[in-house]
Structures are given as structure tokens and as C-alpha cells.
Amino acid sequence: MKEKKYVWSMICVYMCYLTHGIQAIILSQNNVNFATQWGFDMGTPDSSAYAAGLAAVSSAVAAVGLGKFISVWIGGEVSDRVGRKKMMIAGAALYVICFAGLMVTGNQTVALVCAFLTGVATSGFWDAAGYPAVQEAYTAAPGAALIGIKFFVSLSGMVYPLFVVKMADAGNWKMNIILPLVMSVVCVVLAVIAPFAYDDQKKEASSGTGKGKDAVAAEIQAAKDRMLVKPNMFIKFLVMFYAFLCMAIMYGAQQYTKSFGLSVCGLTEMQAAGMTSIYTVGSILAVLFWAFMMAKLKWNPLKILLIDSVMTAVALAGVLFIHQVAIIYIAIALLGFFAAGGALQTGLGVVQMFNPGPKGRNTGIYYTFMGAASYTIPVVAGQLTKASGEGSAVYTLMVMLLVFACLAIASSLYLVMQHKKIFGESAL
């Protein structure tokens, strides 16, 4: 690490993503309560009103994805210009406003606006600044620093579903919103006090020495000098498009495993909530494992993506075709390990490998593809639910995720072959 003081910027980013881990699933985990609060009659599960309420929550989830999609591309450019600190503060402040709005509003339109703005806060501000910030703070192993983000997202994703069930038993579901609201306030405080390496480099550059600007340019040029041939446009597109495939699988599994367990597999409420937690446990174990492989054993991130893609397809096949509780739990754990264990963050490292450039800009483009998936999956889920009911909808969605996993395998194999031509050595 460049200086010990930048540990605080990493703590800030990781705390923000611990909070984001709750934001990512808060709507789906509290879907009935939110629908009831917005005025839908959720008393009869088989009724059209109940399906309309679930579709409304899916619309809110889609609004989060839309906020991510339209903001992250410009967020990366802004982050490179204004620095990381201002973006992290703004994102945290917006989280406070949005969680407060979700807690008190009974108006679906207001809730949709709050959901949309959480997407803007997550990708337009935090993703655009936080992902580059941890790489800049921990230059010795930036890939491991990126996977650390996934660890904290997964940690809250593991605990929060069980917290939701406990609060439901206690008859106080609003605590499910108060918790991330308080955490968001902590994020604001940390963002204010933490120093950021990129911001300090910008100050050096503006002071007339030019050191900060030279250091960034030298890093990019060194990455380009490693290449024997220049990657073509299809390769540059493919490393970005991987974000869509990866996020579609991860987001679909994260949001709809509980519904899949209840409506398709016949699990109880606690067993279904346990699916989400097991999925998250798998992702946490993967984060620790892959961070070790990249930081200590220097595994190529492309090698990790190929393994993740293959095993994700295997896990999804297990979930889809073997409806025994023990097998489902094993498959869900594998799905969490390989689909949600840092694959998205590792893919960003592959982007920087094949297309060296300003980290904020690359993050912005990469996460635009991610945002497209965040918006598309809940829209499709909502339409399927309206057309065929919840059980059929989530099953069809899981089949679609399996197709995406197969596409990810094909993409990873192609990039492995191109890696040999571009860098003169095998990624495996």
C-alpha cells in the first residue's frame, strides 16, 4: 500500500459496500411488506392483486437498475475529474435520503424515485469512485482489493435475509430499513474523514510538479507496453459485455432465489431465506479464496473468470433440474461461490488488462453494461410474473441465467485464446 493513511479510504469504500449489500436485496427481501405499504392487497397469495404487488416491487428493483445504467458511464468521467472523495460523500448522502424515503412513503411513485436514486448513488457515485479508489490505495494487489468489495457486499447479503425473518417474527419490519439508514450515515462520516490516493495525486498535479498526472500516465503506458499486438474492437467490447452476463446471473440469483425456493421447490419461509444466506456464504468463501490466488499465487484474473463461468453453469443446472433440498443447497452454495464470489470485480481487472486507460472511465463503461443487466432482469421477471405467475416466471428466469452462463464460458474461452496472442503467454 502506498501509505498507511489510505487504509481509511479502503475502510470507507468497504463500509459503503457493506451498506450496498443490503440495498441490493432490500426490496426483494421485503417485497410483501413494501407492496402492502404502497397500497396493494397482499392478503391472498393466489390473487391478481398479490401478483400486481410483486410486479410493482420488481418495477422498483428495475428502477434501481435503470439508475445504475444511466449514471455509471458519466460517473466514471466525473470521478476522474473531481476526485474520489466528493463522489463517495455524495453517494452516501443520497443513500440516507433514499432509505428515509423508502421507510416513510406509502406512494409507489415516490418509492420508485427513491429506488432509482439508490441506483444512481450506487453506480453513478460509489462504483465510479470506490472501485478505482481501492485499486489506487492497494497497488500491490489491486485485484485482491477489488474482490474485497465483493466480500463486504456478500457479508451483509448473508446476514440481512435472516435479520428480515427475525424482524418479521418480532412484528417490526421497519427495522429492516432503519438498519441500512444508520449505516448510510456512518458512510457519510467515513467519506468525509478519509483521504484518497487519487485526490492527493490530483493536488500534486495541480501544484505544478505534475507528479500525480505523470504517475497515472506512466501506469497506463506500462500496461500498453506489455502487449505484443493491439486488441481489436471485438475484444474490447467482449471484456465490457462480460459485465452484462455476470451481473445478469448474479443479480437474478440474488434477487429471486428466495422466490424460487418458495414457489418452485416448496421450501418453507425460513428454508427459502436460508437459500439466500447459503448463496452469500458461498460468495464470501470465494472472495477469500480468489483474493489469495491473485494476491499470493498471482493467478491471472482471466483464468478465474473461465473457472467461474464453467462452474456457474454447473450450479445453475443443479438448481434447475434437481429439486431435493440438500442438492439445492449445495448447488446454491456453488452458485454463490462461482457466480457471486467476485467474478464481476475480477472482470474489471480483465478490462484494465486488455484495455488500459483511466480507471474511472473504464469502470464507468464496464458498469454501464452491468447497469443494463440490473435493469433488464427485474423487468423481464415482472413481465413473466404478470403473464404466467410467480412459479413459472422464476423458473423461466433461471433457465435464462443458464443460457447466460454458457455465453460467459464461450466469451472466456475466446479471451483466453486472444491472451496468448496479445501478451505472448497463456492466461492458464
C-alpha positions in Angstrom: 0.0 0.0 0.0 1.3 3.4 -0.9 0.7 5.0 2.5 -0.9 3.7 5.7 -3.3 6.7 5.7 -5.1 5.2 2.6 -6.3 2.3 4.7 -9.1 4.8 5.7 -10.2 5.2 2.1 -10.4 1.4 1.8 -12.4 1.2 5.1 -14.7 3.9 3.8 -15.3 2.0 0.5 -15.8 -1.3 2.2 -18.3 0.2 4.6 -20.2 1.7 1.7 -20.5 -1.7 0.0 -21.5 -3.4 3.3 -24.4 -1.0 3.2 -24.9 -1.6 -0.6 -25.2 -5.3 0.1 -28.4 -4.6 2.0 -29.7 -2.1 -0.6 -29.2 -4.7 -3.3 -31.7 -7.0 -1.8 -33.9 -4.9 0.5 -36.8 -4.7 -2.0 -36.9 -8.4 -2.9 -36.5 -9.5 0.8 -39.3 -7.2 1.9 -41.5 -7.5 -1.2 -44.8 -8.2 0.5 -44.3 -5.5 3.2 -43.3 -2.9 0.6 -46.3 -3.8 -1.7 -48.6 -3.6 1.3 -47.2 -0.2 2.3 -47.8 1.1 -1.3 -51.5 0.1 -1.1 -51.6 -3.3 -2.7 -53.8 -6.1 -1.2 -51.3 -8.8 -0.3 -53.7 -10.9 1.8 -54.3 -13.6 -0.8 -51.2 -15.1 -2.4 -53.0 -16.6 -5.5 -54.9 -13.3 -6.3 -54.2 -10.9 -9.2 -53.7 -8.1 -6.6 -50.9 -10.1 -5.0 -49.2 -10.7 -8.3 -49.6 -6.9 -9.1 -48.0 -6.1 -5.8 -45.0 -8.4 -6.6 -44.8 -6.9 -10.1 -44.7 -3.4 -8.5 -41.7 -4.4 -6.3 -40.0 -5.8 -9.4 -40.6 -2.4 -11.1 -38.8 -0.8 -8.2 -35.9 -3.2 -8.5 -35.8 -2.4 -12.2 -35.7 1.3 -11.3 -32.5 0.7 -9.3 -31.0 -0.9 -12.3 -32.1 1.9 -14.6 -30.5 4.4 -12.2 -27.2 2.4 -12.4 -27.4 2.1 -16.2 -27.9 5.8 -17.0 -25.4 7.2 -14.4 -22.4 5.0 -14.2 -20.9 5.9 -17.6 -20.8 9.6 -16.8 -19.9 8.9 -13.1 -16.6 7.4 -14.1 -15.7 10.5 -16.2 -16.7 12.8 -13.3 -14.8 10.8 -10.8 -11.6 11.1 -12.9 -12.2 14.9 -12.9 -13.4 15.8 -9.4 -11.7 13.0 -7.4 -13.0 10.1 -5.4 -13.9 11.8 -2.1 -16.7 14.1 -3.4 -18.3 11.2 -5.2 -18.2 8.9 -2.1 -19.7 11.6 0.1 -22.5 12.4 -2.5 -23.4 8.7 -2.9 -23.6 8.2 0.9 -25.7 11.3 1.4 -28.1 10.1 -1.4 -28.4 6.7 0.3 -29.5 8.4 3.5 -32.2 10.4 1.7 -33.4 7.3 -0.3 -33.6 4.9 2.7 -35.5 7.6 4.6 -37.9 7.9 1.7 -38.5 4.2 1.4 -39.2 4.0 5.1 -41.9 6.6 5.3 -43.6 6.7 1.9 -46.8 4.9 1.1 -46.7 6.2 -2.5 -45.4 3.8 -5.1 -44.2 6.6 -7.4 -42.1 8.2 -4.6 -40.7 4.7 -3.8 -39.8 4.2 -7.5 -37.9 7.6 -7.4 -36.1 6.5 -4.2 -35.2 3.2 -5.8 -34.0 4.9 -9.0 -31.8 7.3 -6.9 -30.2 4.4 -5.0 -29.1 3.1 -8.3 -27.6 6.5 -9.2 -25.9 6.6 -5.8 -24.5 3.1 -6.1 -23.1 3.2 -9.7 -23.0 6.9 -10.6 -21.2 7.8 -7.4 -19.8 4.8 -5.5 -18.9 2.4 -8.3 -17.3 5.2 -10.3 -15.2 6.3 -7.3 -14.9 3.3 -4.9 -13.7 0.7 -7.4 -10.8 2.9 -8.6 -10.1 4.1 -5.1 -9.3 0.7 -3.6 -7.1 -0.1 -6.6 -5.2 3.1 -6.1 -4.9 2.5 -2.4 -3.6 -1.0 -2.7 -1.4 -1.0 -5.8 0.5 -4.2 -4.7 -2.6 -6.3 -5.4 -5.4 -4.3 -7.0 -7.3 -7.4 -8.0 -7.5 -8.6 -4.4 -8.6 -5.1 -3.3 -11.4 -5.2 -5.8 -12.6 -8.6 -4.6 -12.6 -7.2 -1.1 -15.6 -5.1 -2.2 -17.5 -8.2 -3.0 -16.6 -9.7 0.4 -18.4 -6.9 2.2 -21.4 -6.9 -0.2 -21.7 -10.7 0.5 -21.3 -10.3 4.2 -24.4 -8.1 4.5 -26.2 -10.3 2.0 -25.6 -13.3 4.2 -26.8 -11.8 7.4 -29.6 -9.5 6.2 -32.1 -12.1 5.0 -32.0 -13.8 8.4 -32.4 -10.4 10.1 -35.5 -9.8 7.9 -37.1 -13.1 9.1 -36.3 -12.2 12.8 -37.9 -8.7 12.4 -40.9 -10.3 10.8 -41.3 -12.6 13.8 -41.0 -9.6 16.1 -43.6 -7.7 14.1 -41.2 -4.7 13.4 -40.3 -4.9 9.7 -39.4 -1.2 9.6 -36.1 -2.1 11.4 -35.1 -3.7 8.1 -34.9 -0.1 6.6 -33.6 1.6 9.7 -30.5 -0.6 9.8 -29.2 0.5 6.4 -30.2 4.1 7.0 -28.0 4.3 10.1 -25.2 2.5 8.2 -25.5 5.1 5.4 -24.9 7.9 8.0 -21.7 6.2 9.0 -20.7 6.0 5.4 -21.1 9.8 5.1 -18.8 10.4 8.1 -16.1 8.0 6.8 -16.2 9.5 3.4 -15.7 13.0 4.9 -12.7 12.0 7.1 -10.9 9.5 4.7 -8.0 10.6 2.5 -8.0 9.2 -1.1 -4.8 8.5 -3.1 -6.2 9.8 -6.4 -7.3 13.1 -4.8 -3.8 13.6 -3.4 -2.3 12.9 -6.8 -4.6 15.5 -8.4 -3.4 18.0 -5.8 0.2 17.3 -6.7 -0.5 17.7 -10.4 -2.3 21.0 -9.9 0.5 22.2 -7.6 2.8 22.5 -10.7 5.0 19.5 -10.0 3.0 17.3 -12.4 3.9 14.2 -10.4 0.3 12.9 -9.9 -0.5 13.2 -13.6 2.8 11.6 -14.7 2.2 8.6 -12.3 -1.2 7.9 -13.8 0.0 8.2 -17.4 3.1 6.0 -16.7 0.9 3.2 -15.2 -1.3 3.2 -18.3 1.6 3.2 -20.7 3.4 0.4 -18.9 0.3 -1.7 -19.3 0.2 -1.0 -23.0 3.9 -1.8 -23.4 3.2 -5.3 -22.3 1.2 -6.0 -25.4 2.7 -7.7 -28.4 -0.3 -6.7 -30.6 -3.1 -4.3 -30.0 -6.5 -5.8 -29.0 -9.2 -5.4 -31.7 -12.6 -3.7 -31.1 -14.4 -7.0 -30.6 -12.1 -8.0 -27.7 -12.6 -4.5 -26.1 -16.4 -5.0 -26.4 -16.3 -8.5 -25.1 -14.4 -7.6 -21.9 -17.1 -5.0 -21.3 -20.0 -7.2 -22.2 -18.9 -9.8 -19.7 -20.3 -7.3 -17.1 -23.8 -7.8 -18.5 -23.5 -11.6 -18.5 -22.0 -11.7 -15.0 -24.4 -9.2 -13.5 -27.5 -10.8 -15.1 -26.6 -14.2 -13.5 -25.6 -12.7 -10.1 -28.5 -10.3 -9.9 -31.1 -12.8 -11.0 -29.8 -15.4 -8.4 -29.5 -12.8 -5.7 -33.0 -11.4 -6.2 -35.0 -14.5 -7.0 -33.5 -17.5 -5.2 -35.9 -17.0 -2.3 -38.9 -16.9 -4.6 -37.6 -19.9 -6.5 -37.3 -21.8 -3.2 -40.8 -20.9 -2.1 -42.7 -21.3 -5.4 -40.8 -24.0 -7.3 -39.0 -26.1 -4.7 -41.7 -26.0 -2.0 -39.5 -24.7 0.8 -40.6 -23.0 4.0 -40.1 -19.3 4.5 -37.0 -19.9 6.7 -35.6 -22.6 4.3 -36.0 -20.2 1.4 -34.4 -17.3 3.3 -31.6 -19.8 4.1 -31.0 -20.3 0.3 -30.1 -16.6 0.0 -27.8 -16.8 3.0 -26.1 -20.0 1.8 -25.7 -18.3 -1.6 -24.0 -15.5 0.2 -21.8 -17.7 2.3 -20.5 -19.3 -0.9 -19.7 -15.9 -2.3 -17.8 -14.9 0.9 -15.7 -18.1 0.8 -14.9 -17.4 -2.9 -13.8 -13.9 -2.2 -11.3 -15.1 0.4 -10.1 -18.0 -1.9 -9.7 -15.9 -5.1 -8.1 -13.0 -3.3 -5.4 -15.4 -2.1 -5.0 -16.9 -5.6 -4.5 -13.5 -7.1 -2.5 -11.7 -4.4 -0.2 -14.6 -3.3 -0.1 -17.1 -6.2 -0.5 -14.4 -8.9 -3.3 -16.2 -10.8 -4.3 -14.4 -14.0 -7.9 -13.0 -13.5 -8.9 -14.4 -16.9 -8.2 -17.9 -15.6 -10.5 -17.2 -12.7 -13.3 -16.0 -15.0 -13.2 -19.2 -17.0 -13.4 -21.4 -14.0 -16.2 -19.2 -12.6 -18.2 -19.4 -15.8 -18.0 -23.2 -16.1 -18.9 -23.9 -12.6 -21.7 -21.3 -12.6 -23.4 -23.2 -15.4 -23.0 -26.5 -13.5 -24.5 -24.9 -10.4 -27.5 -23.5 -12.3 -28.2 -26.8 -13.9 -28.2 -28.4 -10.4 -30.7 -25.8 -9.1 -33.0 -26.2 -12.1 -33.1 -29.9 -12.5 -32.6 -31.5 -9.1 -35.3 -30.3 -6.6 -34.0 -32.1 -3.5 -33.4 -29.7 -0.6 -29.8 -30.9 0.1 -28.8 -30.8 -3.6 -30.4 -27.4 -3.9 -28.4 -26.0 -1.0 -25.2 -27.4 -2.4 -25.9 -26.0 -5.9 -26.8 -22.6 -4.4 -23.6 -22.6 -2.4 -21.6 -23.3 -5.6 -23.6 -20.6 -7.4 -22.7 -18.1 -4.8 -19.0 -19.2 -4.9 -18.6 -19.0 -8.6 -21.2 -16.5 -9.8 -21.1 -14.0 -6.9 -17.7 -14.6 -5.4 -16.0 -11.6 -7.1 -16.4 -12.5 -10.7 -17.8 -9.1 -11.6 -14.9 -7.4 -9.8 -12.4 -9.7 -11.4 -13.8 -8.9 -14.8 -13.0 -5.3 -14.2 -9.4 -6.3 -13.7 -9.6 -8.1 -17.1 -10.9 -4.9 -18.7 -7.9 -2.9 -17.4 -5.6 -5.7 -18.7 -7.0 -5.7 -22.3 -7.9 -2.0 -22.5 -5.6 0.1 -20.3 -6.9 3.6 -19.6 -8.2 5.9 -16.8 -9.7 3.7 -14.2 -12.7 5.9 -13.7 -13.6 5.8 -17.4 -13.1 2.1 -17.7 -15.2 1.4 -14.6 -17.9 3.7 -16.0 -18.1 1.8 -19.3 -17.9 -1.6 -17.7 -20.7 -0.8 -15.2 -22.9 0.6 -17.9 -23.2 -2.9 -19.2 -23.7 -4.1 -15.6 -26.5 -1.5 -15.1 -28.2 -2.7 -18.3 -28.4 -6.2 -16.7 -29.6 -4.8 -13.4 -32.5 -3.1 -15.3 -33.3 -5.9 -17.7 -33.6 -8.8 -15.3 -36.3 -7.4 -13.0 -38.2 -6.0 -16.0 -38.3 -9.5 -17.5 -39.1 -11.0 -14.2 -42.0 -8.6 -13.7 -43.5 -9.3 -17.1 -43.1 -13.0 -16.7 -44.8 -12.8 -13.3 -47.8 -11.0 -14.8 -48.1 -13.4 -17.7 -47.6 -16.8 -16.1 -47.5 -16.4 -12.3 -44.5 -16.4 -9.9 -43.5 -20.0 -10.0 -43.3 -20.3 -13.8 -41.7 -16.8 -14.0 -38.8 -17.6 -11.7 -38.2 -21.0 -13.3 -38.0 -19.4 -16.8 -35.7 -16.8 -15.4 -33.3 -19.4 -14.0 -33.2 -21.1 -17.5 -32.3 -17.7 -19.0 -29.4 -17.4 -16.4 -28.1 -20.8 -17.5 -28.0 -19.6 -21.1 -26.1 -16.5 -20.0 -23.6 -18.8 -18.1 -23.0 -20.7 -21.3 -22.3 -17.4 -23.2 -19.9 -16.4 -20.5 -18.0 -19.7 -21.0 -17.7 -19.1 -24.7 -16.6 -15.5 -24.1 -13.9 -16.5 -21.5 -12.5 -19.2 -23.8 -12.2 -16.7 -26.7 -10.4 -14.2 -24.4 -8.0 -17.0 -23.2 -7.0 -17.7 -26.8 -6.5 -14.0 -27.5 -4.5 -13.5 -24.3 -1.8 -15.8 -25.8 -1.6 -13.7 -29.0 -1.6 -10.3 -27.2 0.7 -11.0 -24.3 2.8 -13.9 -25.5 1.8 -16.2 -22.6 -1.1 -18.3 -21.7 -3.6 -17.0 -19.1 -3.9 -20.5 -17.8 
